Each structure stands twice: as structure tokens, then as C-alpha cells.
Amino acid sequence: MTVIREWSTALRRGNIAGAARYFALPSEFVNGPSEVIEIHTEAEAEAANAGLPCGAVLISADQRGRVVSALFRLTNRPGPDGNCGSGTGQLARTNFVIVGGHIVDWIRAPSVAGGGGSPGPAAPSTTQSGGPEV
């Protein structure tokens, strides 16, 4: 859970390179059914993180086997790609697989139990109507 908290703190502060360093090489970033990014380089990890318009504060995390389901409250974040807009304050959920202190899988999930998570545009993406993803 420490990796998730530190990743979200780096992202929230606008430290895209710092957030990217939490991703394993290779890793996978799934921000909806139409946005699956295979990350093989630091530059690709930075691009994936830069595509997230919001920062996030970790609220809770629940581990089920290899998967950690993390719930976040979205925030604004500094930087040229940071514009959370109406998503600020909304909840978002991401499923993680962490191996050796690095994110191997980052998978957007519905933000509430039973939530339908709509795919929405890549930036901002939506987890429920109107709320951008982390």
C-alpha cells in the first residue's frame, strides 16, 4: 500500500517523473477498455501518468490476492496536463498489482461497488458519470 500512497502523492504534487518511477518496466496501464498502454520505457510511464488530469488522495485499499483495490478522492494537480475540473472531490478506484515495490498493472475500476464505470474520453476519463479517473 506504501507504493500506491507514494505514487498518488507524487502525481498529486505534479511530479509526473516521480510518479512514473513507481511503474515496473514492463508494466500495463489500463484506463478503460479503449486505452490499454503497454509501458516499456520511462518515457512511456511518464506519458501514461501525464494523461491523468487529476491528482488523488488515497482513502483506502483492500488487497484480494495479488490485486490491491484502492479508493481515491480526486484533487487538482499542478502541471500542464493537470485539470481535474468537475472531478475534483469525486471518488475513483484503481486496481493495482504490485511486484517488487513497483506497479506492474494499473487498472481503472468502478469507483463504487456495483458502479458501472463508463469509458469516457481518455483525458479526462470517467469512472462514473462525470468523474474523471485518477
C-alpha positions in Angstrom: 0.0 0.0 0.0 3.0 2.3 0.5 3.8 2.2 -3.2 0.2 3.3 -4.0 0.3 6.1 -1.4 3.6 7.4 -2.6 2.6 7.1 -6.3 -0.6 9.1 -5.7 1.3 11.7 -3.6 3.8 12.2 -6.5 1.0 12.5 -9.0 -1.0 14.9 -6.8 2.1 17.2 -6.5 2.5 17.2 -10.3 5.7 15.2 -10.1 5.0 13.1 -13.2 8.5 11.7 -13.5 8.4 10.7 -9.8 5.0 9.0 -10.3 6.3 7.2 -13.4 9.2 5.7 -11.4 6.7 3.6 -9.4 5.9 1.6 -12.6 7.8 -1.5 -13.4 9.3 -1.9 -16.8 7.4 -3.5 -18.4 4.0 -2.8 -17.0 0.5 -2.3 -18.2 -1.8 0.8 -17.7 -5.5 0.2 -18.4 -7.6 3.3 -18.3 -10.7 1.8 -19.8 -11.5 -0.7 -22.5 -10.1 1.6 -25.3 -7.0 2.8 -23.5 -4.5 0.0 -22.8 -0.9 1.1 -22.7 2.0 -1.3 -22.6 4.8 0.5 -20.7 8.3 -0.5 -21.7 10.2 2.7 -21.1 10.4 5.5 -18.5 9.1 7.9 -21.2 6.0 5.7 -21.7 5.4 5.6 -18.0 5.6 9.4 -17.8 3.2 9.7 -20.8 0.7 7.4 -19.1 0.9 9.4 -15.8 0.7 12.7 -17.6 -2.6 11.6 -19.2 -4.2 11.5 -15.8 -5.6 15.1 -15.3 -6.3 14.7 -11.6 -4.2 14.1 -8.5 -5.5 11.8 -5.8 -5.5 11.2 -2.1 -5.6 7.5 -1.1 -8.7 6.9 1.1 -8.5 3.1 1.5 -7.0 0.0 0.0 -8.1 -3.6 0.1 -5.9 -6.5 -1.0 -7.5 -9.5 -2.6 -4.9 -12.0 -3.7 -2.4 -10.2 -5.9 -4.8 -7.3 -6.6 -5.0 -4.2 -4.4 -8.2 -2.2 -4.9 -7.5 1.4 -4.0 -10.1 4.1 -3.5 -9.1 7.7 -4.0 -10.5 11.2 -3.6 -9.6 13.2 -6.7 -7.8 16.5 -6.5 -6.4 19.1 -8.8 -2.7 18.7 -9.6 -0.2 21.2 -10.9 1.4 20.9 -14.4 0.4 21.5 -18.0 -1.8 18.4 -18.1 -3.4 18.9 -14.7 -7.0 19.9 -14.9 -9.3 17.8 -12.8 -12.2 20.2 -13.3 -15.6 18.9 -12.1 -13.9 15.7 -11.0 -12.3 17.4 -8.0 -13.6 15.8 -4.9 -15.1 12.8 -6.7 -14.2 9.2 -5.8 -12.2 7.0 -8.1 -11.0 3.4 -7.8 -7.9 1.8 -9.4 -6.8 -1.9 -9.1 -3.1 -2.4 -8.8 -0.8 -5.4 -9.0 2.5 -4.5 -7.2 5.6 -6.6 -7.6 9.0 -5.8 -6.0 7.9 -2.3 -5.0 6.7 -1.4 -8.5 3.3 -1.1 -10.2 3.0 -4.0 -12.7 -0.7 -3.4 -13.5 -2.7 -0.2 -13.1 -6.4 -0.9 -14.0 -9.2 1.6 -13.7 -12.2 0.2 -11.9 -15.7 1.4 -11.0 -15.4 3.9 -8.1 -18.3 2.4 -6.1 -19.4 -1.2 -5.5 -21.7 -2.1 -8.4 -20.7 1.0 -10.2 -20.8 0.8 -14.0 -17.7 2.8 -14.8 -18.2 4.4 -18.2 -15.3 4.5 -20.6 -15.5 8.2 -21.4 -12.7 10.1 -23.2 -9.0 9.4 -22.4 -8.5 12.7 -20.6 -10.4 13.1 -18.5 -11.7 9.6 -18.3 -14.7 8.7 -16.3 -15.4 6.1 -13.7 -18.9 7.1 -13.2 -20.9 9.8 -14.9 -18.9 13.0 -14.7 -16.0 11.9 -12.5 -12.5 11.7 -14.1 -10.2 8.8 -13.2 -7.1 9.1 -11.2 
